[in-house]
Structure formats: structure tokens, C-alpha cells
């Protein structure tokens, strides 16, 4: 799949299952962080994952992306079961960003995106060391592709900026560009607007629509309900590691159980405080 800035027109969900997570359970000793969660994502669809603090949203993401091996359940992409190995999941076509930005701070924006692209190169150790013809060709292609993606996310003039010197909102965009460099079919975004001001949040929404319109499916964890309900085709709400409700944004935001789940919460420990349960 090639992301291009020229992609126009929204791509309606096809109904063809791309991601299928069935009966996912994740236990840590006596704690069940995710309990029998099932979710599907179709091609060209944006799905939101919401829930109060402690709901298990990031733990579920970690199960989908191979960072955790689920205690029970199956995760399939395009009908093929994914192994619990992050690199294998990325090569299969699923990429993600993290709640806590994980850029290479002392690399430039271009270099950060190039790192994401290397999973699609095939030069061996020897030709890489001696800078053989295949290495030089792939390196040039990787650099060109990285610049295209920086242009796509609106960072085309930040090529040579060190990641640590970039504004917060641009760092978020850079992390998305690096994920896109892996050529995913599906991208998972963990709180992409956390810490953003209203303008940056609107820009993030526009970028996610642009990514969807280019042919990718998107799953988003977010606490900003207005952002989620204006963005997504479907929303799944988790509470205490279990599915509370799933449906269209209108159905979910009007469900009294969802409203109740958010009242009086916020004091529990949550995996969203980091990437642990």
C-alpha cells in the first residue's frame, strides 16, 4: 500500500474483516486486565476504543501488536493469526504509536522515519557494511519514501530537525509518519491528541481522515470524547477490561452505561499511565 498526499475522497468501510480479535484475555497473575474482548476492524474503517482509566485499553493494544502474548484468544490480520512478536506483527501489516512518545531524540525527523522503513528492506549485513549496490539503492529509496511521508503528515520542512527540538504536536505527527513507513494495512494510535491544544487536535483529526482516505484502517484510543465521536465509524467502550458497549458514535454516546462508567472514575491505576497493566 502506498500513502500519497493526492488521495482524495473518503473510502467507505468495505465490510471485509481486516483485523479480527476474538475472545482476547490477558491475565497478570491473579489480575485479569482484559477479559474476553472481541473486536473486528474492516478495510477503510476508523474504530475508536474508549473507557475510563483502568479499562485495559493499552493492554488490549499490546495484545494486538505482539507486545503481550494473550493468555487466551486469537488475533488475526487478513485472516492470518499473528504471532506474539512485535516485529512479525509489523511485517504482517500492523503498525502503532504509543501514548508516551518513543522517538529517537537525537536523530533528525528524516532519520526517525527511515528507521521505520528498514523493516521493508532486505540488504544483508555484508552489503550494508561495504555499502554495496543493493544497499545504496535501498537506502536512496528509503530516504525518498521517508521524505514523502514527512510531506504527507505536514512535516516536509522539518526534515533536518532533531526530534527532541520539535514542538510536541509535531513529534506526534513524526511518530505517525514513522509508523506509516512500515507500509501498514492498519495503524493503531494510542492517545494521539494527548496534551494537544484545540488547533493541534483538529489537525490530528484531519490527518487521521487523510490516512483513512489513503486506504488504511485506523484504531484510536482517546479520552477526548468529542474527538472520538466526530472521527470514528464505530466505537467500542471497555470497562474493567470487558466490553461494555459497541456501536456507532451516536449509539455509544447516548448509552447510559457509558455515561455512568465515566462518572466518579479517574482515581484508579491504569495501564495508560505507561505501557503496563
C-alpha positions, -999 to 999 in steps of 0.1 A, spaced: 0 0 0 13 34 -9 2 65 10 0 95 -12 -9 131 -5 -31 131 -36 -56 106 -21 -90 122 -23 -125 112 -12 -134 92 18 -130 54 15 -161 39 29 -157 7 51 -159 -23 28 -172 -47 55 -143 -70 47 -127 -80 80 -91 -69 82 -84 -72 119 -102 -99 140 -95 -101 177 -116 -129 192 -120 -137 229 -88 -119 240 -79 -125 277 -48 -111 294 -40 -121 329 -11 -109 350 -10 -134 379 -44 -131 396 -53 -98 378 -74 -101 346 -66 -69 327 -85 -78 295 -114 -102 298 -129 -119 267 -127 -88 244 -137 -93 207 -132 -66 181 -132 -65 143 -120 -37 120 -129 -36 83 -108 -21 55 -112 17 53 -128 19 88 -119 41 118 -127 24 151 -125 41 185 -115 24 217 -127 43 248 -131 37 285 -123 52 319 -88 49 335 -81 13 343 -102 -1 315 -74 -20 299 -72 -2 266 -34 -1 262 -31 -36 275 -55 -47 247 -34 -27 222 -3 -46 235 -21 -79 229 -30 -69 193 6 -58 184 25 -87 199 40 -69 229 20 -92 251 10 -128 244 -27 -131 253 -35 -157 279 -64 -167 257 -79 -157 224 -68 -151 188 -56 -120 168 -58 -123 130 -49 -99 103 -63 -106 69 -73 -140 81 -38 -150 93 -32 -155 130 -5 -131 143 24 -144 165 31 -126 197 62 -109 182 61 -72 175 85 -74 145 64 -101 129 32 -81 135 47 -51 119 59 -71 89 23 -86 86 10 -51 82 0 -36 116 18 -5 130 12 15 161 21 46 180 24 49 218 8 71 244 42 81 256 62 93 225 90 70 216 111 88 191 149 87 187 155 121 203 190 127 188 180 117 153 165 140 127 129 138 116 140 121 84 162 96 102 134 87 125 111 79 96 138 60 78 141 37 108 105 27 104 111 18 68 140 -6 74 116 -35 81 108 -34 44 145 -36 32 164 -68 25 201 -58 23 222 -83 42 249 -75 68 278 -77 44 264 -55 16 253 -30 43 288 -28 58 306 -24 25 278 -1 11 272 -24 -19 249 -15 -48 218 -31 -33 223 -12 0 229 21 -18 197 16 -39 176 7 -9 190 35 12 181 60 -15 146 46 -18 142 46 20 153 83 21 129 92 -7 100 74 9 107 90 43 106 124 28 73 116 11 58 106 44 71 138 62 54 158 34 22 137 39 19 144 76 28 181 72 64 180 83 81 184 49 101 214 61 113 197 93 135 171 76 167 180 93 153 190 127 163 169 156 133 151 171 140 164 206 138 200 193 105 197 176 72 210 191 51 184 209 24 183 182 50 178 155 66 149 175 32 132 175 30 137 137 65 124 133 57 92 153 27 86 129 50 91 99 74 65 113 45 41 117 33 47 82 69 40 69 63 3 77 37 1 49 8 -10 72 -27 -21 63 -39 -10 98 -25 16 121 -32 18 159 -30 52 175 -27 53 213 -40 87 225 -27 107 195 -41 140 208 -30 137 244 -15 171 256 -26 189 224 -43 222 222 -76 226 202 -59 236 170 -35 206 171 -64 183 179 -82 195 148 -51 190 127 -47 155 142 -83 147 132 -76 159 96 -45 138 94 -63 106 106 -90 112 79 -63 116 54 -47 84 64 -80 66 62 -87 81 28 -54 67 15 -66 32 21 -57 23 57 -79 12 86 -73 30 119 -80 21 155 -77 50 180 -75 51 218 -86 85 231 -100 102 261 -113 132 242 -149 121 236 -157 149 211 -127 139 191 -136 103 191 -173 107 183 -166 131 154 -139 108 140 -150 72 142 -173 49 122 -177 26 153 -167 29 189 -160 2 215 -161 10 252 -141 -10 277 -148 -10 314 -127 -31 338 -112 -50 309 -146 -60 294 -166 -48 265 -194 -25 279 -209 -15 246 -201 -13 209 -218 6 182 -220 38 162 -208 70 179 -245 81 184 -254 48 200 -224 48 223 -225 84 235 -262 81 243 -259 48 262 -265 55 299 -240 28 308 -212 47 291 -221 79 309 -222 61 342 -188 45 336 -172 79 333 -187 94 365 -166 92 396 -137 75 379 -101 87 374 -85 76 407 -78 40 397 -44 29 384 -43 23 347 -21 8 321 -24 41 303 -1 56 329 26 37 310 25 5 290 20 -19 319 -12 -33 333 
